[in-house]
Amino acid sequence: MKRLVVVDYGMGNLRSVAKALAHVAPGRDVVVSADAAVIRGADRVVLPGQSAMPDCMAGLLASGLVDAVRAVMADRPFLGICLGLQMLFDRSEEGPTECLGAIPGRVVRFRDEAMTTPAGERLKVPHMGWSPVRQERPHALWRGIENGARFYFAHSYHPVPDDPAVTVGTADYPAPFTCAIARDNIFATQFHPEKSQRAGLALLANFVGWDGQPA
């Protein structure tokens, strides 16, 4: 049986991610694992993350799973969620922290001075709650999801890719920011699909059936 593995490095919303994946993939083997061999043997992998970037990277390094994560990221369907997206970039202002360097770019904090809407409303950091997501280009994981569907966010930092072409989703807070990226077999979201009800479950179901090709 094909196996879908959620990487367990001591951080992240692991059980709720695994539960959501099992819900959309009945009959599939969905496991949470800290075993490098199990991760390397998976046919698709999910890297979740929450809390602070220094703690997440420290946990991943201490787990000894960095090489396994990089190996599967290179050649099979791979989904990053929240800090699992941010960890793919070169570095984060939080800490600051050196990250995995799989996607050129950096992760920055929402600027307090930019947190005013055109109507004069003052927004708080972190960005928490539901926001519409614009699909900036077609992708297999957007299949069946309405452009502008709302997803659940909980974050103070967001990615700034060096190459704008990797951005497949944006949201506003209050200015537009990258909230979903894709390159080859990698797809990653700043929002939490496992907490995003119908749209989030649709995205996870698309990932379960995805062959790693962008369209």
N, CA and C of each residue as an Amber inpcrd file, in Angstrom:
protein
   645
   0.8310000  -1.1930000   0.0000000   0.0000000   0.0000000   0.0000000
   0.8730000   1.2530000   0.0000000   0.4720000   2.2460000  -0.7900000
   1.2130000   3.4890000  -0.8000000   1.0620000   4.1950000   0.5410000
   2.1440000   4.8620000   0.9610000   2.1550000   5.4820000   2.2880000
   2.3460000   6.9830000   2.1820000   1.5220000   7.7270000   2.8990000
   1.6210000   9.1760000   3.0190000   2.1220000   9.4810000   4.4220000
   3.2590000  10.1880000   4.5100000   3.9070000  10.4130000   5.7990000
   3.8800000  11.8850000   6.1750000   3.4600000  12.1530000   7.4100000
   3.5680000  13.4790000   8.0240000   4.8200000  13.4710000   8.8790000
   5.7530000  14.3870000   8.5890000   7.0550000  14.3910000   9.2690000
   6.8990000  14.8620000  10.7160000   7.3630000  14.0330000  11.6400000
   7.3170000  14.3470000  13.0700000   8.7180000  14.7270000  13.5360000
   8.9400000  16.0390000  13.7430000  10.2270000  16.4990000  14.2640000
  10.0340000  17.2210000  15.6030000   8.9290000  16.8620000  16.2680000
   8.6640000  17.4050000  17.5960000   7.9270000  18.7190000  17.6000000
   7.5510000  19.2350000  16.4270000   6.8520000  20.5140000  16.3390000
   5.7240000  20.3800000  15.3300000   4.7290000  21.2420000  15.4400000
   3.7100000  21.2980000  14.4020000   2.4110000  20.6470000  14.8220000
   1.4070000  20.9190000  14.0350000   0.0510000  20.4520000  14.2960000
  -0.1320000  19.0780000  13.6460000   0.6510000  18.1050000  14.1170000
   0.7990000  16.8460000  13.3960000  -0.4840000  16.0280000  13.3390000
  -1.1180000  15.8510000  14.4730000  -2.2560000  14.9250000  14.5280000
  -3.4450000  15.4440000  13.7460000  -3.7130000  16.7570000  13.8200000
  -4.8490000  17.2800000  13.0740000  -4.5890000  17.2260000  11.5730000
  -3.3200000  17.4220000  11.1530000  -2.9770000  17.2840000   9.7370000
  -3.1910000  15.8400000   9.2920000  -2.6850000  14.8930000  10.0770000
  -2.8390000  13.4810000   9.7210000  -4.3060000  13.0670000   9.7070000
  -5.0840000  13.5750000  10.6580000  -6.5100000  13.2390000  10.7200000
  -7.2440000  13.7630000   9.4850000  -6.9260000  14.9920000   9.0790000
  -7.5620000  15.5580000   7.8920000  -7.1820000  14.7710000   6.6440000
  -5.9100000  14.3700000   6.5350000  -5.4760000  13.5830000   5.3830000
  -6.1670000  12.2180000   5.3560000  -6.2830000  11.5800000   6.5120000
  -6.9590000  10.2850000   6.5700000  -8.4250000  10.4280000   6.1740000
  -9.0380000  11.5600000   6.5100000 -10.4370000  11.8010000   6.1750000
 -10.6510000  11.8560000   4.6620000  -9.7060000  12.4830000   3.9540000
  -9.8740000  12.6290000   2.4940000  -9.2450000  11.4720000   1.7310000
  -8.5790000  10.5630000   2.4450000  -7.9000000   9.4410000   1.7820000
  -8.2310000   8.1290000   2.4750000  -9.5170000   7.7670000   2.5470000
  -9.8740000   6.5050000   3.1980000  -9.2100000   5.3290000   2.4950000
  -8.6580000   4.4470000   3.2820000  -7.9710000   3.2910000   2.7150000
  -6.4950000   3.5130000   2.4640000  -6.0460000   4.7780000   2.5060000
  -4.6200000   5.0500000   2.3490000  -3.9200000   4.9310000   3.6930000
  -2.6580000   4.5820000   3.6790000  -1.8420000   4.4680000   4.8820000
  -1.2600000   5.8460000   5.1940000  -1.8540000   6.5420000   6.1690000
  -1.3910000   7.8670000   6.5860000  -0.7320000   7.7160000   7.9480000
   0.5600000   8.0600000   8.0310000   1.2880000   7.8840000   9.2860000
   2.0290000   9.1630000   9.6480000   2.1970000   9.3550000  10.9650000
   3.0600000  10.4040000  11.4970000   4.3410000   9.7130000  11.9320000
   5.4920000  10.1640000  11.4160000   6.7250000   9.4100000  11.6760000
   7.9270000  10.3190000  11.8700000   8.7940000   9.8970000  12.7970000
  10.0980000  10.5280000  13.0000000  11.2160000   9.5980000  12.5400000
  10.8780000   8.5800000  11.7600000  11.8320000   7.5820000  11.2810000
  12.2680000   7.9630000   9.8650000  13.5620000   8.2270000   9.6780000
  14.0630000   8.6570000   8.3720000  13.7740000   7.6240000   7.2880000
  13.8620000   6.3390000   7.6230000  13.6140000   5.2990000   6.6230000
  12.1540000   5.2980000   6.1810000  11.2530000   5.5200000   7.1210000
   9.8240000   5.5810000   6.7860000   9.5480000   6.7840000   5.8890000
  10.1470000   7.9120000   6.2180000   9.9640000   9.1200000   5.4100000
  10.5080000   8.9140000   4.0050000  11.7070000   8.3480000   3.9060000
  12.3110000   8.1000000   2.5890000  11.4980000   7.1110000   1.7620000
  10.7740000   6.2140000   2.4380000   9.9920000   5.2120000   1.7390000
   8.5880000   5.6540000   1.3710000   8.2010000   6.8760000   1.7700000
   6.8490000   7.3600000   1.4940000   6.6810000   7.6930000   0.0170000
   5.4420000   7.6040000  -0.4660000   5.2070000   8.0180000  -1.8460000
   4.8390000   9.4950000  -1.9170000   4.4460000  10.0950000  -0.7820000
   4.2520000  11.5400000  -0.6900000   4.4110000  11.9560000   0.7690000
   4.8410000  13.2140000   0.9810000   5.2720000  13.6570000   2.3140000
   4.6860000  15.0230000   2.6160000   4.3000000  15.2300000   3.8880000
   3.7960000  16.5160000   4.3680000   4.7010000  17.0000000   5.4860000
   5.1410000  18.2650000   5.3860000   5.9470000  18.8980000   6.4240000
   5.1260000  20.0250000   7.0440000   4.5330000  19.7900000   8.2130000
   3.7880000  20.8500000   8.8840000   4.7260000  21.6700000   9.7750000
   4.1830000  22.7150000  10.3730000   4.9930000  23.5020000  11.2970000
   4.1740000  24.5890000  11.9330000   4.4060000  24.8060000  13.2310000
   3.8350000  25.9440000  13.9140000   4.7220000  26.2640000  15.1010000
   4.4420000  27.3470000  15.8070000   5.2910000  27.9030000  16.8580000
   6.2640000  28.8880000  16.2210000   7.5420000  28.8900000  16.6560000
   8.5200000  29.8750000  16.1800000   9.5460000  29.2050000  15.2790000
  10.0130000  29.9480000  14.2790000  10.9610000  29.3880000  13.3240000
  12.2440000  28.8640000  13.9850000  12.8640000  29.5950000  14.9200000
  14.0770000  29.0360000  15.5350000  13.8220000  27.6770000  16.1810000
  12.6600000  27.5210000  16.8280000  12.3410000  26.2460000  17.4690000
  12.0890000  25.1560000  16.4300000  11.3900000  25.5100000  15.3340000
  11.1060000  24.5090000  14.3000000  12.3880000  24.0160000  13.6400000
  13.2790000  24.9360000  13.2540000  14.5190000  24.5090000  12.6140000
  15.4020000  23.7440000  13.5860000  15.4300000  24.1700000  14.8410000
  16.2110000  23.4390000  15.8450000  15.6600000  22.0300000  16.0280000
  14.3260000  21.9100000  16.0430000  13.7120000  20.5960000  16.1840000
  14.0000000  19.7020000  14.9950000  13.9420000  20.2720000  13.7960000
  14.2240000  19.4670000  12.6010000  15.6790000  19.0170000  12.5750000
  16.5920000  19.9210000  12.9190000  18.0150000  19.5640000  12.9500000
  18.2860000  18.5010000  14.0140000  17.6990000  18.6820000  15.1990000
  17.9230000  17.7230000  16.2930000  17.3350000  16.3570000  15.9740000
  16.2900000  16.3270000  15.1560000  15.6510000  15.0530000  14.8280000
  16.5000000  14.1930000  13.9000000  17.4720000  14.8180000  13.2260000
  18.2740000  14.0780000  12.2530000  17.5580000  13.7810000  10.9550000
  16.4640000  14.5110000  10.6850000  15.6410000  14.2060000   9.5180000
  15.8720000  15.1440000   8.3330000  16.8050000  16.0900000   8.4470000
  16.9980000  17.0700000   7.3830000  17.3230000  16.3910000   6.0600000
  18.2430000  15.4390000   6.0710000  18.6190000  14.7680000   4.8210000
  17.4510000  14.0010000   4.2190000  16.6610000  13.3480000   5.0690000
  15.5040000  12.6020000   4.5720000  14.4760000  13.5490000   3.9630000
  14.2290000  14.6900000   4.6180000  13.2780000  15.6640000   4.0940000
  13.7670000  16.2140000   2.7640000  15.0550000  16.5330000   2.6720000
  15.5940000  17.0500000   1.4030000  15.5070000  16.0000000   0.3070000
  15.7150000  14.7450000   0.6530000  15.6720000  13.6770000  -0.3490000
  14.2700000  13.5360000  -0.9380000  13.2530000  13.5080000  -0.0870000
  11.9000000  13.3210000  -0.6110000  11.3980000  14.5880000  -1.3030000
  11.8810000  15.7310000  -0.8650000  11.5030000  16.9900000  -1.4940000
  11.9650000  17.0390000  -2.9540000  12.9700000  16.2580000  -3.2800000
  13.5670000  16.3080000  -4.6170000  12.8030000  15.5220000  -5.6660000
  11.9910000  14.5230000  -5.2460000  11.4970000  13.6210000  -6.2950000
  10.1060000  13.0420000  -6.0890000   9.3280000  13.5690000  -5.1290000
   7.9650000  13.0610000  -4.9880000   7.0390000  14.1660000  -4.4660000
   5.7280000  13.9930000  -4.5620000   4.8170000  15.0320000  -4.0990000
   5.0920000  15.4150000  -2.6460000   5.2580000  16.7190000  -2.4310000
   5.6800000  17.2420000  -1.1320000   4.8160000  18.4590000  -0.8120000
   4.2330000  18.4680000   0.3830000   3.3650000  19.5660000   0.8170000
   3.9090000  20.1730000   2.1060000   4.1820000  21.4780000   2.0870000
   4.5580000  22.2050000   3.2880000   3.3740000  23.0220000   3.7870000
   3.2120000  23.0790000   5.1120000   2.0860000  23.7980000   5.7130000
   2.5910000  24.7760000   6.7590000   2.2070000  26.0440000   6.6460000
   2.5280000  27.1160000   7.5790000   4.0480000  27.2540000   7.7250000
   4.6310000  26.9630000   8.8830000   6.0860000  27.0490000   8.9720000
   6.7600000  26.0050000   8.0870000   6.0250000  24.9700000   7.7010000
   6.5360000  24.0150000   6.7290000   6.7350000  24.6430000   5.3630000
   6.0160000  25.7170000   5.0560000   6.3030000  26.5380000   3.8700000
   7.5090000  27.4260000   4.1370000   7.5000000  28.1470000   5.2520000
   8.5720000  29.1050000   5.5310000   9.9370000  28.4320000   5.6210000
   9.9770000  27.1980000   6.1250000  11.2430000  26.4810000   6.2690000
  11.8960000  26.1560000   4.9310000  11.1270000  26.1900000   3.8440000
  11.6860000  25.8640000   2.5270000  12.6010000  26.9710000   2.0050000
  12.4860000  28.1860000   2.5410000  13.2400000  29.3190000   2.0190000
  14.6470000  29.3780000   2.6130000  15.4340000  30.3540000   2.1700000
  16.8330000  30.4500000   2.6010000  16.9580000  30.8420000   4.0640000
  16.1750000  31.8450000   4.4600000  16.3260000  32.3600000   5.8260000
  15.0490000  33.0770000   6.2530000  14.8920000  33.2110000   7.5630000
  13.7530000  33.9230000   8.1340000  14.2510000  35.0260000   9.0570000
  13.5420000  36.1470000   9.0420000  13.8480000  37.2230000   9.9860000
  13.5930000  36.7980000  11.4210000  12.7480000  35.7800000  11.6070000
  12.4420000  35.3380000  12.9680000  13.6490000  34.6150000  13.5300000
  14.2720000  35.2030000  14.4670000  15.4970000  34.6560000  15.0500000
  16.6440000  35.6350000  15.0090000  17.2300000  35.9100000  13.8180000
  16.9760000  35.3110000  12.4990000  17.4270000  33.8520000  12.4440000
  16.9460000  33.1340000  11.4410000  17.1780000  31.7010000  11.3470000
  17.4940000  31.2930000   9.9170000  18.5340000  30.4900000   9.7400000
  18.8150000  29.8720000   8.4510000  17.8660000  28.6950000   8.2600000
  17.2810000  28.6060000   7.0720000  16.2810000  27.5710000   6.8040000
  16.8320000  26.5440000   5.8100000  15.9690000  25.8070000   5.1350000
  16.4080000  24.6760000   4.3240000  16.9990000  25.0860000   2.9800000
  16.6480000  26.2590000   2.4790000  17.2450000  26.7360000   1.2380000
  16.7840000  26.0060000  -0.0100000  15.6070000  25.4000000   0.0360000
  15.0990000  24.7050000  -1.1520000  14.5010000  25.6760000  -2.1610000
  13.9480000  26.7820000  -1.6890000  13.3390000  27.8080000  -2.5390000
  14.0600000  29.1210000  -2.2610000  14.7030000  29.7310000  -3.2450000
  15.4060000  30.9930000  -2.9850000  14.4340000  32.0770000  -2.5180000
  14.8340000  32.7580000  -1.4480000  14.0040000  33.8240000  -0.9170000
  14.1250000  33.9090000   0.5880000  13.3330000  34.7940000   1.1610000
  13.4080000  35.0290000   2.5980000  12.0050000  35.0860000   3.1830000
  11.9430000  35.0410000   4.4970000  10.6800000  35.1330000   5.2240000
  10.7610000  36.3750000   6.1080000   9.7610000  37.2360000   6.0120000
   9.7840000  38.5210000   6.7160000   8.5430000  38.6690000   7.5890000
   8.6630000  39.5520000   8.5870000   7.5330000  39.8450000   9.4700000
   6.6420000  40.9100000   8.8370000   5.3480000  40.7940000   9.0700000
   4.4670000  41.8890000   8.6790000   4.9560000  43.1710000   9.3370000
   5.0490000  44.2470000   8.5740000   5.5530000  45.5120000   9.0850000
   4.4380000  46.2630000   9.8050000   4.6790000  46.6360000  11.0630000
   3.6650000  47.3240000  11.8510000   3.1850000  48.6010000  11.1670000
   4.1140000  49.3030000  10.5150000   3.7570000  50.5710000   9.8880000
   2.8760000  50.3840000   8.6540000   2.7690000  49.1450000   8.1600000
   1.9610000  48.8760000   6.9630000   0.6200000  48.2290000   7.2960000
   0.2640000  48.1690000   8.5650000  -0.9210000  47.4360000   8.9940000
  -2.1830000  48.2890000   9.0500000  -2.3090000  49.2580000   8.1450000
  -3.5080000  50.0890000   8.0660000  -4.1630000  49.9100000   6.7030000
  -5.4530000  49.6120000   6.7000000  -6.1860000  49.4270000   5.4480000
  -6.4740000  50.7790000   4.8050000  -6.8410000  50.7890000   3.5070000
  -7.2120000  52.0510000   2.8590000  -8.3560000  52.7720000   3.5680000
  -9.2120000  52.0040000   4.2670000 -10.3240000  52.6110000   5.0030000
  -9.9130000  53.1320000   6.3680000  -8.6360000  52.9420000   6.7300000
  -8.1440000  53.4460000   8.0060000  -8.1930000  52.4540000   9.1440000
  -8.6340000  51.2120000   8.8640000  -8.6790000  50.1880000   9.9150000
  -7.2700000  49.7190000  10.2450000  -6.9750000  49.5980000  11.5150000
  -5.6750000  49.1320000  11.9680000  -5.7300000  47.6240000  12.1950000
  -4.8630000  46.8790000  11.5040000  -4.8270000  45.4310000  11.6430000
  -3.7800000  45.0080000  12.6590000  -4.0250000  43.8650000  13.2850000
  -3.1110000  43.3420000  14.2950000  -2.1790000  42.2920000  13.6850000
  -1.0320000  42.1460000  14.2810000  -0.1160000  41.0560000  13.9830000
  -0.0260000  40.2220000  15.2620000  -0.2680000  38.9030000  15.1850000
  -0.3370000  38.0690000  13.9850000  -1.6460000  38.2010000  13.2060000
  -1.5620000  37.7780000  11.9360000  -2.7220000  37.6290000  11.0770000
  -3.3870000  36.3150000  11.4530000  -4.5680000  36.4000000  12.0300000
  -5.2750000  35.1950000  12.4670000  -6.7120000  35.2540000  11.9740000
  -7.1430000  34.1860000  11.3310000  -8.5200000  34.1050000  10.8690000
  -8.5980000  33.7580000   9.3880000  -9.7630000  34.0150000   8.8180000
 -10.0710000  33.5940000   7.4530000  -9.8060000  34.7040000   6.4620000
  -9.1390000  34.3810000   5.3670000  -8.8760000  35.3460000   4.3000000
  -9.0750000  34.6830000   2.9410000  -9.5880000  35.4390000   1.9630000
  -9.6930000  34.9080000   0.6020000  -8.3030000  34.7260000  -0.0130000
  -8.1520000  33.6830000  -0.7840000  -6.8820000  33.3980000  -1.4610000
  -7.1020000  33.4940000  -2.9740000  -6.2930000  34.3440000  -3.6160000
  -6.3070000  34.4520000  -5.0740000  -5.3830000  33.3980000  -5.6670000
  -5.8740000  32.6700000  -6.6290000  -5.0620000  31.6790000  -7.3370000
  -4.3350000  32.3990000  -8.4630000  -3.0320000  32.6010000  -8.2930000
  -2.2710000  33.4180000  -9.2390000  -1.9560000  32.6880000 -10.5360000
  -1.9840000  31.3740000 -10.5090000  -1.8640000  30.5950000 -11.7420000
  -2.4340000  29.2090000 -11.4900000  -2.8120000  28.5150000 -12.5530000
  -3.4140000  27.1940000 -12.3720000  -2.4240000  26.2050000 -11.7450000
  -2.9740000  25.2900000 -10.9820000  -2.1760000  24.1980000 -10.4160000
  -3.1170000  23.0550000 -10.0790000  -2.5970000  21.8440000 -10.1300000
  -3.4170000  20.6650000  -9.8470000  -4.0520000  20.7260000  -8.4580000
  -3.3920000  21.3530000  -7.4890000  -3.9420000  21.3790000  -6.1340000
  -5.0590000  22.4020000  -5.9660000  -5.2520000  23.2750000  -6.9530000
  -6.3970000  24.1980000  -6.9200000  -7.6520000  23.5810000  -7.5530000
  -7.5370000  22.3940000  -8.1000000  -8.6600000  21.8070000  -8.8360000
  -9.9250000  21.7330000  -7.9660000 -11.0240000  22.2690000  -8.4920000
 -12.2980000  22.2090000  -7.7840000 -12.4550000  23.2290000  -6.6750000
 -11.4610000  24.1040000  -6.4890000 -11.5080000  25.1190000  -5.4340000
 -11.7490000  26.4820000  -6.0890000 -12.7520000  27.1730000  -5.6460000
 -13.1030000  28.4680000  -6.2280000 -11.9850000  29.4800000  -5.9970000
 -11.6590000  30.2400000  -7.0370000 -10.6990000  31.3380000  -6.8870000
 -11.2880000  32.3540000  -5.9120000 -10.5570000  32.6820000  -4.8660000
 -11.0710000  33.5580000  -3.8190000 -11.6530000  32.8070000  -2.6390000
 -11.5700000  31.4810000  -2.6430000 -12.0330000  30.7070000  -1.4880000
 -11.2560000  31.1240000  -0.2480000 -11.9060000  31.0400000   0.8920000
 -11.3010000  31.4900000   2.1480000 -10.5800000  30.3320000   2.8380000
  -9.3990000  30.6280000   3.3530000  -8.5930000  29.6670000   4.1020000
  -8.2080000  30.2770000   5.4450000  -7.8380000  29.4100000   6.3860000
  -7.5360000  29.8580000   7.7500000  -6.0370000  30.1160000   7.9200000
  -5.7100000  31.2990000   8.4370000  -4.3310000  31.7290000   8.6540000
  -4.0580000  31.9570000  10.1440000  -2.7990000  31.7350000  10.5380000
  -2.3300000  32.0860000  11.8880000  -0.8180000  32.2830000  11.7950000
  -0.3740000  33.5310000  11.5420000   1.0580000  33.7630000  11.3260000
   1.3970000  35.2440000  11.4600000   2.6680000  35.4960000  11.7800000
   3.2070000  36.8620000  11.8460000   4.2270000  37.1170000  10.7540000
   4.6720000  36.0660000  10.0760000   5.7040000  36.1510000   9.0440000
   5.1630000  35.5730000   7.7420000   5.7450000  35.9890000   6.6230000
   5.3070000  35.4820000   5.3310000   6.4940000  35.4340000   4.3820000
   6.4380000  34.5790000   3.3580000   7.5740000  34.4180000   2.4540000
   7.6270000  35.5040000   1.3860000   8.8480000  35.8140000   0.9740000
   9.0960000  36.7010000  -0.1670000  10.0250000  35.9350000  -1.1080000
   9.4740000  35.2320000  -2.0940000  10.3300000  34.4490000  -3.0020000
  11.1830000  35.3560000  -3.8850000  12.3950000  34.9030000  -4.1950000
  13.2230000  35.6270000  -5.1640000  12.5900000  35.5840000  -6.5540000
  11.9870000  34.4620000  -6.8840000  11.3610000  34.2780000  -8.1950000
   9.8500000  34.3730000  -8.0430000   9.2260000  35.4420000  -8.5190000
   7.7670000  35.5740000  -8.3750000   6.9920000  34.4370000  -9.0290000
   7.6080000  33.7310000  -9.9600000   6.8960000  32.6660000 -10.6690000
   6.5320000  31.4940000  -9.7680000   7.1790000  31.3490000  -8.6040000
   6.8140000  30.2390000  -7.7070000   5.5260000  30.5250000  -6.9490000
   5.0770000  31.7800000  -6.9320000   3.8590000  32.1380000  -6.2140000
   2.6390000  31.6490000  -6.9800000   1.8220000  30.8120000  -6.3280000
   0.5800000  30.3460000  -6.9420000  -0.6470000  30.8420000  -6.1870000
  -0.4410000  31.4640000  -5.0250000  -1.5580000  32.0020000  -4.2600000
  -1.1390000  33.2250000  -3.4860000  -2.0220000  34.2390000  -3.4300000
  -1.7670000  35.4350000  -2.6330000  -3.0000000  35.7620000  -1.8080000
  -2.7700000  36.4790000  -0.7170000  -3.8480000  37.0090000   0.1170000
  -3.4550000  38.4250000   0.5060000  -4.3820000  39.1570000   1.0810000
  -4.1280000  40.5420000   1.4780000  -4.1420000  40.6800000   2.9890000
  -3.1030000  41.3950000   3.5290000  -3.1200000  41.7180000   4.9670000
  -2.2030000  42.9090000   5.2490000  -2.5890000  44.1380000   5.0330000
  -3.6290000  44.5210000   4.0760000  -3.0990000  44.4950000   2.6450000
  -1.7510000  44.5370000   2.4860000  -1.1490000  44.4570000   1.1480000
  -1.0630000  42.9920000   0.7160000  -0.9810000  42.7190000  -0.5730000
  -0.8690000  41.3380000  -1.0360000   0.4410000  40.6920000  -0.5700000
   0.3620000  39.4250000  -0.1880000   1.5610000  38.6570000   0.1520000
   1.4150000  37.2440000  -0.3900000   2.5470000  36.5950000  -0.6240000
   2.5520000  35.2110000  -1.1050000   2.0660000  34.2810000   0.0020000
   1.0440000  33.4880000  -0.3030000   0.5450000  32.5450000   0.7060000
   0.5220000  31.1070000   0.2060000   0.9170000  30.8910000  -1.0610000
   1.0620000  29.5260000  -1.5750000   2.1110000  29.5480000  -2.6720000
   2.9820000  28.5510000  -2.6470000   4.0420000  28.4560000  -3.6430000
   4.0320000  27.0690000  -4.2650000   4.5810000  26.9850000  -5.4640000
   4.7060000  25.6860000  -6.1270000   5.9100000  25.7120000  -7.0480000
   6.6570000  24.6110000  -7.0170000   7.7480000  24.3990000  -7.9670000
   7.9260000  22.9060000  -8.1540000   7.7640000  22.4610000  -9.4000000
   7.9040000  21.0380000  -9.7110000   6.9860000  20.2150000  -8.8040000
   7.5520000  19.3280000  -7.9840000   6.7640000  18.4370000  -7.1390000
   6.4630000  19.0060000  -5.7580000   6.8160000  20.2690000  -5.5260000
   6.6160000  20.9120000  -4.2190000   5.4320000  21.8610000  -4.2900000
   4.5580000  21.7830000  -3.2990000   3.4900000  22.7600000  -3.1010000
   3.4900000  23.0820000  -1.6090000   3.3060000  24.3580000  -1.2670000
   3.3210000  24.7280000   0.1510000   2.4030000  25.9130000   0.3800000
   1.7880000  25.9390000   1.5570000   0.8210000  26.9720000   1.8870000
   1.1490000  27.6290000   3.2150000   0.9430000  28.9570000   3.2730000
   1.0620000  29.6600000   4.5410000  -0.1680000  29.3910000   5.4070000
  -1.3130000  29.2070000   4.7800000  -2.5460000  28.9140000   5.5200000
  -2.5730000  27.4420000   5.9380000  -3.5480000  27.1240000   6.7760000
  -3.7060000  25.7660000   7.3010000  -4.8550000  25.0690000   6.5810000
  -4.5900000  24.2290000   5.5880000  -5.6980000  23.5280000   4.9270000
  -6.4520000  22.6130000   5.8800000  -5.7650000  22.0340000   6.8560000
  -6.4220000  21.1120000   7.7900000  -7.4350000  21.8270000   8.6840000
  -7.3790000  23.1610000   8.7440000  -8.3210000  23.9460000   9.5470000
  -9.2690000  24.7620000   8.6700000  -9.2340000  24.5290000   7.3590000
  -9.9390000  25.3980000   6.4170000 -11.1930000  24.7570000   5.8170000
 -11.7630000  23.8180000   6.5260000 -13.0480000  23.2390000   6.1600000
 -13.0580000  22.7440000   4.7080000 -14.1050000  23.0550000   3.9540000
 -14.2990000  22.4230000   2.6570000 -13.1590000  22.7030000   1.6780000
 -12.7400000  23.9770000   1.5830000 -11.6650000  24.3160000   0.6400000
 -10.3620000  23.6350000   1.0310000 -10.0740000  23.6070000   2.3260000
  -8.8460000  22.9730000   2.7860000  -8.8400000  21.4800000   2.5550000
  -9.9790000  20.8330000   2.8160000 -10.0610000  19.3920000   2.5760000
  -9.9510000  19.0810000   1.0880000 -10.5020000  19.9690000   0.2440000
 -10.3750000  19.7670000  -1.1990000  -8.9110000  19.8430000  -1.6250000
  -8.1700000  20.7970000  -1.0620000  -6.7490000  20.9070000  -1.4040000
  -5.9890000  19.6610000  -0.9500000  -6.2860000  19.1710000   0.2560000
  -5.6080000  17.9670000   0.7440000  -5.9780000  16.7480000  -0.1080000
  -7.2330000  16.6630000  -0.5210000  -7.6380000  15.5550000  -1.3880000
  -6.9070000  15.6280000  -2.7280000  -6.7480000  16.8420000  -3.2550000
  -5.9920000  17.0010000  -4.4920000  -4.5460000  16.5620000  -4.3080000
  -3.9640000  16.8650000  -3.1380000  -2.5850000  16.4430000  -2.8790000
  -2.4730000  14.9210000  -2.8380000  -3.4320000  14.2810000  -2.2060000
  -3.3980000  12.8230000  -2.1060000  -3.4080000  12.1630000  -3.4860000
  -4.1010000  12.7810000  -4.4500000  -4.1600000  12.2120000  -5.7820000
  -3.1620000  12.7890000  -6.7620000  -2.3010000  13.7040000  -6.2940000
  -1.4010000  14.4360000  -7.1800000  -0.2150000  13.5680000  -7.5990000
   0.1760000  13.6650000  -8.8790000   1.3150000  12.9040000  -9.3750000
   2.6270000  13.7080000  -9.3510000   2.5720000  14.9230000  -8.7800000
   3.7770000  15.7440000  -8.6960000   3.9870000  16.6630000  -9.8790000
   3.0470000  16.6420000 -10.8260000   3.1200000  17.5480000 -11.9720000
   2.2490000  18.7780000 -11.6930000   2.6480000  19.9630000 -12.1850000
   1.9620000  21.1910000 -11.7910000   0.5670000  21.3570000 -12.3410000
   0.2360000  20.7660000 -13.4750000  -1.0820000  21.0040000 -14.0810000
  -1.9480000  19.7600000 -14.0030000
